[in-house]
Amino acid sequence: MSNTLTASPSTCPICGDTNLCAMADQPNASDCWCREVNIPQQLIDQANSQNKDRYCICQNCAQRANALAQEI
């Protein structure tokens, strides 16, 4: 049995929740919450290693990763 999540542009590749990315839902969108936050490169690399295409990480995963990075 695999832990790999089914990738979808509107689903976070880390946790599987909806990522609420405006750009994933509407490719012509010009603004999204994800453009306003720092997403650690390690988290992006983890998400991309699990999927051959790039998908958006959700706000909760980005916030958790940033909180963990600040603790170190």
Buried (B, 14 or more C-beta within 10 A) or exposed (E): EEEEBEBBBEBBBBBEEBBBBBBBBEEEEEEBBBEEEEBBEEBBEBBEEBBEEEBBBBBBBBEBBBEEEEEE
